[in-house]
Amino acid sequence: MNQVLEGLNVSRETYEALESFHEIILKWNSRINLVSKSSISDIWNRHIWDSAQLIPFAEVSGKWLDIGSGGGFPGLIVAIFLKQLHPDVEVTLVESDQRKSAFLRTVIRELDLNAVVLTSRVEVIETQRAEVLSARALADLGQLLKYGDQHLSKTGKALFLKGEKWEKEVQMARDVWSFDLCVHKSKTNSAAAILEIKEIERV
């Protein structure tokens, strides 16, 4: 936890909001599958702190678009931190499942977050022109770059949390896409990485 949060000025209110989120997701997870049973006992490290790794890359204003938001990772965790750190940044969460969208809206309402939910597939929503686009465990990098090309502003960047096969995904994506890549080693999984990507264009 300390390694992930190093350099972040995290208030007591943010910690309390994260704890409230944890309580809400445990309550809802008994009804809908937001987090797998195998990881529910380690939700702080596997999901909350893993998602919090994106906070140092946040912009100070504009829109943050989180796609395939599911149980709120990383989108809701980002919104909880940004409420304190960059309150002018609005987080838009895209989730096609109606029940998961209801969960996301419940958390937003109860924690008073600067966020909205679009219940839709990311392919069909209108272009968002976001400053940041994030995704976690949604699709391979090639597909994610297509979403980035569709929804990022000209100066925007993508932040993708990727597992141990991230290098292979990057190689395959280079066949179709041109992009600037900065790789940040994950602090919660030594084999994983955060891919920070800008200047996305088709080859």
Residue pairs with C-beta under 8 A, 6 or more apart in sequence:
1 44
1 45
1 49
3 187
4 49
4 50
4 52
4 53
4 187
4 188
5 49
5 52
7 56
8 52
8 55
8 56
8 81
8 85
9 85
10 81
10 84
11 84
13 84
14 80
14 81
14 83
14 84
17 80
17 83
17 111
18 48
18 77
18 80
20 110
20 111
21 48
21 72
21 76
21 77
21 80
21 107
21 111
22 43
22 44
22 48
24 103
24 106
24 107
24 110
25 34
25 35
25 43
25 71
25 72
25 103
25 107
26 40
26 43
28 34
28 103
28 106
29 35
29 40
29 71
31 99
32 99
32 100
32 103
34 70
34 71
34 72
34 100
34 103
35 43
35 47
35 71
39 46
39 47
45 188
46 188
47 71
47 73
47 77
48 73
48 77
49 187
49 188
50 73
50 74
50 136
50 161
50 186
50 188
50 189
51 73
51 74
51 77
51 78
51 136
51 161
52 74
52 77
52 81
53 161
53 184
53 186
53 187
53 188
53 194
54 74
54 78
54 134
54 159
54 161
54 194
55 78
55 81
55 82
55 85
57 132
57 157
57 159
57 194
57 196
58 64
58 78
58 81
58 82
58 85
58 86
58 89
58 132
59 86
59 89
59 131
59 132
60 86
60 88
60 89
61 86
61 88
61 89
61 131
62 89
62 130
62 131
62 132
62 153
63 89
63 90
63 91
63 92
63 128
63 129
63 130
63 131
63 132
64 75
64 78
64 79
64 82
64 89
64 90
64 91
64 92
64 130
64 131
64 132
64 133
64 134
65 91
65 92
65 94
65 128
65 130
65 132
65 133
65 134
65 151
66 74
66 75
66 78
66 91
66 92
66 93
66 94
66 133
66 134
66 135
67 94
67 122
67 133
67 134
67 135
67 138
67 147
67 151
68 94
68 95
68 122
68 135
68 136
68 137
68 138
68 139
69 75
69 76
69 93
69 94
69 95
69 100
69 104
69 117
70 95
70 97
70 100
70 137
71 100
71 103
72 93
72 103
72 104
72 107
73 136
74 134
74 136
74 161
75 91
75 93
75 104
75 115
75 134
76 91
76 93
76 104
76 107
76 108
76 113
76 115
78 91
78 134
79 91
79 108
79 113
79 114
79 115
80 111
80 113
82 89
82 91
82 114
83 111
83 112
83 113
83 114
87 114
88 114
89 114
89 131
90 114
90 115
90 116
91 113
91 114
91 115
91 116
92 115
92 116
92 117
92 118
92 128
92 130
93 104
93 115
93 116
93 117
93 118
94 117
94 118
94 120
94 121
94 122
94 125
95 101
95 104
95 117
95 118
95 119
96 119
96 120
96 121
97 119
98 119
101 117
101 119
104 117
105 117
107 113
108 115
108 116
108 117
118 125
122 147
122 150
122 151
123 147
123 150
125 151
127 150
127 151
128 151
129 151
129 152
129 153
129 156
130 151
130 152
130 153
130 156
131 152
131 153
131 155
131 156
131 157
132 156
132 157
132 158
132 159
133 147
133 148
133 151
133 152
133 156
133 157
133 158
133 159
134 158
134 159
134 160
134 161
135 144
135 147
135 158
135 160
135 161
136 160
136 161
137 161
138 144
139 147
140 169
140 172
140 173
141 160
141 162
141 166
141 169
141 170
141 172
141 173
141 195
142 169
142 172
142 173
142 176
142 177
144 158
144 160
145 158
145 173
145 176
145 177
145 179
145 197
145 200
148 156
148 158
148 197
148 200
149 177
149 200
149 201
149 202
152 158
152 200
156 198
157 196
157 197
157 198
158 195
158 196
158 197
158 198
158 200
159 194
159 195
159 196
159 197
160 194
160 195
160 197
161 186
161 192
161 194
162 169
162 192
162 193
162 194
162 195
163 189
163 191
163 192
164 189
164 191
164 192
166 183
166 192
166 193
166 195
170 181
170 195
173 179
174 203
175 203
176 202
176 203
177 200
177 201
177 202
177 203
178 199
178 200
178 201
178 202
178 203
179 197
179 198
179 199
179 200
179 201
180 197
180 198
180 199
181 195
181 196
181 197
182 195
182 196
182 197
183 193
183 194
183 195
183 196
184 193
184 194
184 195
184 196
185 193
185 194
186 192
186 193
186 194
